Amino acid sequence: MLKTAFRMAVQTAGKSNSALGTFYRRLRSRLGSPKAITATAHKIARIFYKLWTTGADYTAPGMDYYEQRYRERMVNNLHKKA
């Protein structure tokens, strides 16, 4: 039942301008929709578990934050390859 709920949350997040939506769209273009849904649902489940166990509040980092971190990882990977 939670599996279905997380997958439904992915479909909603995939249409939003959030970090999770950007993550989903990036994976969908690279891996295909089924694997992207599974990976994003797993990410949502990890976030849910962390919030559930710590009792903390969730603050969404936003799409710009995710894009910035992605660019930094790409640059670092290119430096390692060079």
N, C-alpha and C positions, 0 to 999 in steps of 0.2 A: 504494500500500500504506500509506503514512503517512497519507494522507487518510482511509482507513478506520479506522486506529488512533485518530486524533484524534477522529473522529466517534463512535467507541465510547467514548472517554474522556468525551465530552460527555454521553452518555447516563448514565454513572455519576455524573459531577459534577452533573448536573441533579437527582439525588435526594439529594445531600448538602447539609449545612448549611455550605457554604463560600462564599467570594466568587464563585467561578466558577459555583456552583450558583445563587446569587442572581442573578448576571448573566444566566444562561441563562433562568431563570424570568421575569425582567422582560422580556427580549426576546421570549420565547415569547408572553407575554400581549399584547404590542404588535404584533409583526410576524408571528407564526405560527411553527409549529414548524420548517419547513425552513430559513427564514432565520436563526432563532435557533441552530440546530445549526451552520450554516455560520459564523456570526459567532463563536460560542464556540469552535469548532474552530480558527478562525484565531487567536483569542486564545491558546489553548493552544499552537499552533504557534509563535507569537511568544515565549512564555515558554520553550518548549523550545529555540528557537534561541539565545536570550540565555543560558540556562544552559549550553548546549553550547559556545558560543564563549568564555564567560568562565570556565567551570569552577566557578561559584559554586553554593552550596546554595540550594534553594528554601524559603522560609518563607512559608506561606500566611497572608495577612493576616486572614482570617476574615470571616464574614458581617457582623458588627457594624461592622467597618471600612468595608466596601463600602457598607452602608446609611448610615453617617454621611457619607461622601463624596457619596453620591447626594443626601441631604438638603441638604448645603451647595451643591451645584450647582443644585438646584431653587430654593433661596432666592436665590442670586446671579442666576439667570435671571429670577426675579420682580422683583428690584431693577432689573435692566436694562430690563425691560418697563415698569416704573412711571415 
